[in-house]
Amino acid sequence: MGAHEQAAQGHEHGHAHHHEESFVSKYVFSQDHKMISKQFLITAIFMGIIAVMLSIFFRLQLGWPGESFGILNTFLGDRWAPDGILDRNAYLAIVTIHGTIMVFFVLTGGLSGTFANLLIPLQVGARDMASGFLNMLSYWFFFVSSVIMIASLFVEGGAASGGWTIYPPLSALPQAMPGSGLGMTLWLISMVLFVASSLLGGLNYIVTIINLRTRGMKMSRLPLTVWALLVTAILGVLSFPVLVSAVVLLIMDRSFGTAFYLSDIFIGGEALDVTGGSPILFQHLFWFLGHPEVYIVLLPALGISSEVISTNSRKPIFGYKAMVASILAIGFLSFIVWGHHMYVTGMNPFLGSVFVFTTLLIAIPSAVKAFNYLTTLWQGNIRFTPAMLFSIGLVSTFVTGGLTGIILADSALDVNVHDTYFVVAHFHIVMGMSAIFGMLAGVYHWFPRMYGRMLNTKLGYAHFWLTLVCGFGVFFPMHFVGIAGAPRRYYSYSTFEFLQNTMDLNPIISVFAIVGGLAQLLFLFNFFHSIWFGQKAVQNPWGSNTLEWTAPVEHMHGNWPGALPEVHRWAYDYSNPEHEDDFVPQTVPLKPGEHAH
Amino acid sequence: MKLLILLVIVLGIIAIAQLTRVYELTRGLRKTREEEISPADNRMNAMLMLAWMIVFFLCTIWLYVRYGDYLPEPASAHGVDVDKLMNVNIWMITIMFFIVNFLLFWFSYKYYYRKDRKARFFAHDNRLEMVWTLIPGVVMAFIIVYGLIIWNRMTGPASDEAMRVEVYSKQFDWTVRYPGENAVFGAADYNLISTENALGLVTREGIAVKIAELDAQIEKKREGLEENARLPVWPASYVEAVEDQIYRLQRHKQRIMDLSEFKSPEGLSEWEAGADDKIVKGELHLPVGKEVEFIFRSQDVLHSAYMPHFRAQMNTVPGVPTRFKMTPTITTREMREKLGKDDFDYILLCNKVCGSAHFNMQIKVIIEDEADYNAWLAQQKTFGGAAAPAAEPAQKDTLTTAMVN
């Protein structure tokens, strides 16, 4: 503690000297965690707009295959959408970039970047991140990585097209498809920068949480958001380097004549000089990141919803210790389940059985979390803020999507639904919708803390209900399309007689996708309008216990004027019968004789 | 049309802006704040929770009724087991889906905010938490054991009587190979692939022909270089490219010369076993009721051989042969009768993204009586008969001369 106090004082001391900040150091190369958080959020929103637009483009093709849409030609041009009909290579490219942007840029960089930056220092009671400079680098690596990924959409041959998992040899051989040329190179470079960003951020988050907690903020008093962000950061730091190694080996195979992933390949009329490599090696390396990645995306959303549900039910989160234990258990298990993506690669069936076992174990901590959410709502006093609505939506998507995971985890069943729309339905609900809902809940909940103004509640309601209905409208029917045997990443299904009985769902799905996409305009308008014109926020609008609401509305470097707040209790003393108010901030000392949780 | 869409979007945004302004003005007049959720709003959202739950459940039931019969009955022996396991799982998760979503939306409805009430301070209960740790634990144990029993049965070694069929993938079609009379597949190597030898079967004469072909190519390029050395007209970069091509052709030749010959326990050379192999494009025929072990190979990128009607799937991996065994139980004709569709066919389709025509990489699977199957197979040409080069069978010494070059 002593060293920390000193550091904090040193910081204040330094802070007094450079009070005048230039535009560039305040808004561009800022080292303040609050500004960096906003930078991450707005970049992610921008990337999200692109990813949603891409999804609408390919939904047009899937809903009405072969039909001409002027809008496709407007956006994609004569090369990719001649006569308004999506080109089949362009289809694969936009599917790939949609997935990449959503998984990495929106739900990893956007979600963790925004809320880890905003909440960790404010909720543990620190002046800023452990290293403001690394934090700034983290954002700028993310920014450059985003720019490169977007730029890859415009190069000769188009963007990477082998699916967001970029399995070699397809991604390794430029002659295999147009998207495996320059587009793929840019994808790989962008990903290396992205991982650098994620590591710089992640290390910073871990160090800050471990070392910079204010007086009294024991680990057992951390809000669940911080616990979730901590485990997320640890997962990222341990798994992202493996993705880099996979990517570097792929770059070697593509450009320097090695054969890590390639063997016995005859393509384009030529027998390549490659033997002894294995494409399966890439899958092992990729999914060693790829599966923890699912939880890197999901855990922050679960952390946010724990906070929001507890606050707005005016009830303590049920089973705090079990929630922490579940987060830790999920984090640990997520490292030993990656093989469930590979049951049909020819992997040893015994190894498959091991992964069946470990994967299905994850159902247990997940079930604990779901039931704890339900019990938190039970006999609560639920205030329907937009954030609360999205958090309730998250519990529904988490359970609904999680349950189908039981089928996919079972290798014997996976054989018949692997890589079909059933998988698409599963992960879009459990990871896509849940994480997006968590992110939106976070934005609605902490917008006053970020911008000092309120978002419009009524627009928030409309946004939530449209998004919920359209989200399920898009992804729920996909289970049935998939279980009928429809493979994913197909440009068209018209040549398959046996699939025709479920194909009438496709236009319905597409309509929901378009309406759901347009509904996001409500949010965009609300967000950007409220930054400047929203109602001015009060210090603690939601009646919350956590430390971030004890800081002044106006942002200041160092977060709190004067001394750092001191913590005396856990974060969930809502409706505590020993107190008059229905919330008791963490800074309030225990009453004489009060029982601490 | 474009203009119209743009106009609608712009007008929509303006409308929202105006509505928001009106709303904010009235809110300002009433002096309410965004964070104070009015009783009316709380009630409305609570009712919507209930309404949504009902709509969600009704739509789910409709989907189950309308699309629940996803595929025809399984046409393979293990498929029956898989479907049983699937049904158990679907029932279980459907029940859980309804229970948890019901509780979630019901609680959200029932406990919406009332000013006069205080939430119940209920922070933990070890007994309850034990219950919902142990129950999923027990259910998962059952699912794991049941699933793994089926999995082990599916993936165990094929019996000795099983027939073997090779399914070979490339962008964007499938080729099938039957081992012929001797029941042994001839060796195959990607270095020998050519238009006449799509699977790269290794035969002594094939090697000789390929090496001669490569030698001719190398010779031609060398001549070009020599000519250019006398009268330099090529830019340096082109010379380099040609040198590189020669190098690669030499490497190719070297790889072919490195091939070694293996013999089966019966003394049959793998280089000779391929002569009676039967290579078929466009259709995969299998006899009903007989166990078949597929051997999957791939020429270029990953593909996946997916046969939904048989609940079967396996990736095809360049350089790494993969296997899957199954026993077809229903002939195509029987299935047509069951479904009342004269044009029904089983298919095998590619289910791992493999390039621009991935979505149409399919082959018909025909299951027939053993007699019909044998008759069909007898009509297929053998590799030796169909594609053996006219050249005299190469002797060991021709090979050695080739190697010296």
Interface residues (C-beta under 8 A of the other chain):
Chain A: G70 I71 T74 R88 N89 L92 G162 G163 Y167 P168 P169 L170 L173 A176 M177 P178 L262 S263 D264 I265 F266 I267 A271 D273 T275 G276 G277 S278 P279 I280 S313 R314 K315 P316 F318 G319 Y320 K321 A322 V344 T345 G346 P349 G352 S353 V356 F357 L360 L361 A363 I364 A367 V368 A370 F371 N372 Y373 L374 T375 L377 W378 Q379 G380 N381 I382 R383 F384 T385 L389 I392 V395 S396 V399 T400 L403 T404 I406 I407 D410 S411 A412 L413 V415 N416 H418 D419 T420 P448 M454 L455 N456 T457 K458 L459 Y461 W465 L468 V469 F472 F476 P477 H479 F480 I483 A484 G485 P487 R489 Y490 Y491 S492 Y493 T495 F496 E497 F498 N501 T502 L505 L518 L521 L522 F525 N526 H529 G534 Q535 V538 P541 W542 Y572 Y574 S575 N576 P577 D582 H597
Chain B: M1 K2 I5 I9 G12 I13 I16 A17 T20 Y23 E24 R27 R33 E34 E35 I37 D41 N42 N45 A46 L48 M49 W52 F56 C59 T60 L63 Y67 G68 Y70 L71 D81 V82 L85 M86 N89 I90 M92 I93 M96 F97 V100 N101 L103 L104 F105 F107 S108 Y111 Y112 Y113 R114 R117 K118 A119 R120 F121 F122 A123 H124 D125 L128 E129 W132 T133 P136 G137 M140 I143 I144 G147 L148 I150 W151 N152 M154 T155 K170 Q171 D189 Y190 N191 I193 G200 R248 R251 H252 R255 F296 Q299 D300 V301 L302 S304 Y306 P308 H309 R311 A312 Q313 M314 N315 V317 P318 G319 V320 P321 T322 R323 D343 F344 D345 I347 L349 C350 N351 K352 V353 C354 G355 S356 A357 H358 F359 N360 Q362
